[in-house]
Amino acid sequence: MGIDDRKGKASDALDSDKGEKATDAGIDKASDAASSVTGGSHDEQISKAESAADEHIGNA
C-alpha cells in the first residue's frame, strides 16, 4: 500500500459522519483548552480559528 492509498483512506475516514464527529470534538476540545489557557481574553480569535479549522477538516 503506497502513500497515496493511505492518504485516500485517511481522507475518506475524515469525510465520513463518524470522522466529522471526531474532528469536531477535537476542534472543540482544542478551542476550550486555548480559551482556558488565555483566560478567555482571546475567545474571538479562537472562535475564528475554530471555524477555519472546521472548514478545512472533515466534510464541514
DSSP file (Angstrom, degrees, kcal/mol; ACC not computed):
  #  RESIDUE AA STRUCTURE BP1 BP2  ACC     N-H-->O    O-->H-N    N-H-->O    O-->H-N    TCO  KAPPA ALPHA  PHI   PSI    X-CA   Y-CA   Z-CA
    1    1 A M              0   0    0      0, 0.0     2,-0.1     0, 0.0     0, 0.0   0.000 360.0 360.0 360.0 123.7    0.0    0.0    0.0
    2    2 A G     >  -     0   0    0      1,-0.1     4,-2.0     4,-0.0     3,-0.2  -0.273 360.0 -99.3 -87.1 174.3    1.5    3.3   -1.1
    3    3 A I  H  > S+     0   0    0      1,-0.2     4,-2.5     2,-0.2     5,-0.2   0.851 122.3  55.6 -62.7 -35.9    1.4    6.7    0.4
    4    4 A D  H  > S+     0   0    0      2,-0.2     4,-2.2     1,-0.2    -1,-0.2   0.876 106.4  51.0 -65.8 -36.9   -1.4    7.8   -2.0
    5    5 A D  H  > S+     0   0    0      2,-0.2     4,-2.2     1,-0.2    -2,-0.2   0.920 111.7  46.8 -64.6 -43.5   -3.5    4.8   -0.9
    6    6 A R  H  X S+     0   0    0     -4,-2.0     4,-2.5     2,-0.2    -2,-0.2   0.897 111.2  51.8 -65.4 -40.0   -3.1    5.7    2.8
    7    7 A K  H  X S+     0   0    0     -4,-2.5     4,-2.4     1,-0.2    -1,-0.2   0.909 109.7  50.2 -62.5 -41.7   -3.9    9.4    2.0
    8    8 A G  H  X S+     0   0    0     -4,-2.2     4,-2.4     2,-0.2    -2,-0.2   0.900 110.7  48.4 -63.7 -42.3   -7.1    8.4    0.3
    9    9 A K  H  X S+     0   0    0     -4,-2.2     4,-2.2     2,-0.2    -2,-0.2   0.902 112.2  49.1 -66.0 -40.9   -8.2    6.2    3.1
   10   10 A A  H  X S+     0   0    0     -4,-2.5     4,-2.2     2,-0.2    -2,-0.2   0.912 111.7  49.3 -64.6 -41.9   -7.5    8.9    5.7
   11   11 A S  H  X S+     0   0    0     -4,-2.4     4,-1.7     1,-0.2    -2,-0.2   0.909 110.7  50.0 -63.4 -42.8   -9.4   11.4    3.6
   12   12 A D  H  < S+     0   0    0     -4,-2.4     4,-0.5     1,-0.2    -1,-0.2   0.891 109.8  51.4 -62.9 -39.7  -12.3    9.0    3.2
   13   13 A A  H >< S+     0   0    0     -4,-2.2     3,-0.9     1,-0.2     6,-0.5   0.904 110.1  48.5 -65.0 -41.6  -12.4    8.5    7.0
   14   14 A L  H 3< S+     0   0    0     -4,-2.2    45,-0.5     1,-0.2    -1,-0.2   0.830 108.6  54.7 -67.7 -31.1  -12.4   12.2    7.7
   15   15 A D  T 3< S+     0   0    0     -4,-1.7    -1,-0.2    43,-0.2    -2,-0.2   0.530  91.1  94.1 -82.0  -5.5  -15.3   12.7    5.2
   16   16 A S  S <> S-     0   0    0     -3,-0.9     4,-2.5    -4,-0.5    43,-0.2  -0.386  89.5-111.1 -80.7 164.8  -17.5   10.2    6.9
   17   17 A D  H  > S+     0   0    0      1,-0.2     4,-2.2     2,-0.2     5,-0.2   0.902 120.5  50.0 -61.5 -40.7  -20.1   11.1    9.5
   18   18 A K  H  > S+     0   0    0      1,-0.2     4,-2.0     2,-0.2    -1,-0.2   0.908 111.5  48.5 -64.6 -41.6  -18.1    9.4   12.2
   19   19 A G  H  > S+     0   0    0     -6,-0.5     4,-2.7     2,-0.2     5,-0.2   0.884 109.5  52.6 -64.9 -39.7  -14.9   11.2   11.1
   20   20 A E  H  X S+     0   0    0     -4,-2.5     4,-2.6     2,-0.2     5,-0.2   0.916 109.3  48.9 -63.2 -43.5  -16.7   14.5   11.1
   21   21 A K  H  X S+     0   0    0     -4,-2.2     4,-2.2     1,-0.2    -1,-0.2   0.910 112.5  48.9 -62.1 -41.6  -18.0   14.0   14.7
   22   22 A A  H  X S+     0   0    0     -4,-2.0     4,-2.1     2,-0.2    -2,-0.2   0.914 113.0  45.5 -66.2 -43.6  -14.4   13.1   15.8
   23   23 A T  H  X S+     0   0    0     -4,-2.7     4,-2.6     2,-0.2     5,-0.2   0.898 112.3  51.8 -69.0 -38.1  -12.8   16.1   14.2
   24   24 A D  H  X S+     0   0    0     -4,-2.6     4,-2.6    -5,-0.2    -2,-0.2   0.917 110.2  49.3 -61.5 -42.3  -15.5   18.4   15.5
   25   25 A A  H  X S+     0   0    0     -4,-2.2     4,-2.4    -5,-0.2    -2,-0.2   0.906 112.0  48.5 -63.8 -41.1  -14.9   17.0   19.0
   26   26 A G  H  X S+     0   0    0     -4,-2.1     4,-2.3     2,-0.2    -2,-0.2   0.907 112.2  47.7 -65.3 -42.1  -11.2   17.5   18.7
   27   27 A I  H  X S+     0   0    0     -4,-2.6     4,-2.4     2,-0.2    -2,-0.2   0.912 112.7  49.5 -65.2 -42.7  -11.5   21.1   17.4
   28   28 A D  H  X S+     0   0    0     -4,-2.6     4,-2.6     2,-0.2    -2,-0.2   0.917 111.3  49.3 -61.9 -43.4  -14.0   21.9   20.2
   29   29 A K  H  X S+     0   0    0     -4,-2.4     4,-2.2     1,-0.2    -2,-0.2   0.909 111.9  48.2 -63.8 -42.3  -11.6   20.4   22.8
   30   30 A A  H  X S+     0   0    0     -4,-2.3     4,-2.5     2,-0.2    -1,-0.2   0.900 111.8  50.0 -64.9 -40.9   -8.7   22.4   21.5
   31   31 A S  H  X S+     0   0    0     -4,-2.4     4,-2.5     2,-0.2    -2,-0.2   0.917 110.6  49.5 -63.9 -43.8  -10.7   25.6   21.4
   32   32 A D  H  X S+     0   0    0     -4,-2.6     4,-2.3     2,-0.2    -2,-0.2   0.902 111.7  49.0 -61.8 -40.9  -11.8   25.1   25.0
   33   33 A A  H  X S+     0   0    0     -4,-2.2     4,-2.5     2,-0.2    -2,-0.2   0.918 111.3  49.0 -65.5 -43.3   -8.2   24.4   26.1
   34   34 A A  H  X S+     0   0    0     -4,-2.5     4,-1.9     1,-0.2     6,-0.2   0.901 112.0  49.2 -63.3 -40.3   -7.0   27.5   24.3
   35   35 A S  H  <>S+     0   0    0     -4,-2.5     5,-2.3     2,-0.2     4,-0.5   0.900 111.6  49.4 -64.6 -41.1   -9.7   29.6   25.9
   36   36 A S  H ><5S+     0   0    0     -4,-2.3     3,-0.8     1,-0.2    -2,-0.2   0.918 110.9  49.1 -64.5 -44.0   -8.9   28.2   29.3
   37   37 A V  H 3<5S+     0   0    0     -4,-2.5    -1,-0.2     1,-0.2    -2,-0.2   0.864 115.5  43.5 -64.8 -36.8   -5.2   28.9   29.0
   38   38 A T  T ><5S-     0   0    0     -4,-1.9     3,-1.4    -5,-0.2    -1,-0.2   0.426 110.2-120.0 -90.9   1.7   -5.8   32.5   27.8
   39   39 A G  T < 5 -     0   0    0     -3,-0.8    -3,-0.2    -4,-0.5    -4,-0.1   0.760  64.3 -66.6  67.0  23.8   -8.4   33.2   30.4
   40   40 A G  T > <S+     0   0    0     -5,-2.3     3,-1.2    -6,-0.2    -1,-0.3   0.469 106.9 122.3  78.8   1.2  -11.0   33.9   27.7
   41   41 A S  T <  S+     0   0    0     -3,-1.4     3,-0.1     1,-0.3    -2,-0.1   0.644  79.5  37.3 -73.5 -12.7   -9.2   37.0   26.6
   42   42 A H  T 3> S+     0   0    0     -7,-0.2     4,-2.4    -8,-0.1    -1,-0.3   0.000  74.7 125.8-124.6  28.2   -8.8   35.8   23.1
   43   43 A D  H <> S+     0   0    0     -3,-1.2     4,-2.5     1,-0.2     5,-0.2   0.835  71.7  55.6 -60.6 -34.9  -12.1   34.0   22.6
   44   44 A E  H  > S+     0   0    0      2,-0.2     4,-1.8     1,-0.2    -1,-0.2   0.934 111.8  42.6 -64.2 -44.9  -13.0   35.9   19.4
   45   45 A Q  H  > S+     0   0    0      2,-0.2     4,-2.3    -3,-0.2    -2,-0.2   0.885 113.6  52.6 -67.7 -38.6   -9.7   34.9   17.7
   46   46 A I  H  X S+     0   0    0     -4,-2.4     4,-2.5     1,-0.2    -2,-0.2   0.902 108.1  51.3 -63.7 -40.5  -10.1   31.3   19.0
   47   47 A S  H  X S+     0   0    0     -4,-2.5     4,-2.3     2,-0.2    -1,-0.2   0.895 109.6  49.7 -63.4 -40.9  -13.6   31.1   17.5
   48   48 A K  H  X S+     0   0    0     -4,-1.8     4,-2.3     2,-0.2    -2,-0.2   0.913 112.3  47.6 -63.9 -42.4  -12.4   32.3   14.1
   49   49 A A  H  X S+     0   0    0     -4,-2.3     4,-2.6     2,-0.2    -2,-0.2   0.884 110.1  53.2 -66.1 -38.2   -9.6   29.7   14.2
   50   50 A E  H  X S+     0   0    0     -4,-2.5     4,-2.2     2,-0.2    -2,-0.2   0.921 110.4  46.9 -61.9 -44.7  -12.1   27.1   15.2
   51   51 A S  H  X S+     0   0    0     -4,-2.3     4,-1.8     2,-0.2    -2,-0.2   0.911 112.5  49.5 -64.2 -43.0  -14.3   27.9   12.3
   52   52 A A  H  X S+     0   0    0     -4,-2.3     4,-1.2     1,-0.2    -2,-0.2   0.917 111.6  48.6 -63.4 -43.4  -11.4   28.0    9.8
   53   53 A A  H  X S+     0   0    0     -4,-2.6     4,-1.3     1,-0.2     3,-0.4   0.911 109.7  52.2 -63.4 -41.7  -10.2   24.6   11.0
   54   54 A D  H  < S+     0   0    0     -4,-2.2     6,-0.4     1,-0.2    -1,-0.2   0.844 106.0  54.8 -65.1 -33.3  -13.7   23.1   10.8
   55   55 A E  H  < S+     0   0    0     -4,-1.8    -1,-0.2     1,-0.2    -2,-0.2   0.817 114.4  40.4 -66.7 -30.3  -14.0   24.3    7.2
   56   56 A H  H  < S+     0   0    0     -4,-1.2     2,-0.5    -3,-0.4    -2,-0.2   0.571 109.0  63.7 -98.1 -10.6  -10.7   22.5    6.2
   57   57 A I  S >< S-     0   0    0     -4,-1.3     3,-0.7    -3,-0.1     2,-0.1  -0.953 104.8 -14.5-119.9 132.7  -11.1   19.3    8.1
   58   58 A G  T 3  S-     0   0    0     -2,-0.5   -43,-0.2     1,-0.2   -44,-0.1  -0.376 105.6 -52.3  78.5-158.1  -13.8   16.7    7.5
   59   59 A N  T 3         0   0    0    -45,-0.5    -1,-0.2   -43,-0.2   -44,-0.1   0.250 360.0 360.0-105.1  13.5  -16.9   17.4    5.5
   60   60 A A    <         0   0    0     -3,-0.7    -2,-0.1    -6,-0.4    -5,-0.1   0.506 360.0 360.0  37.7 360.0  -17.9   20.6    7.4
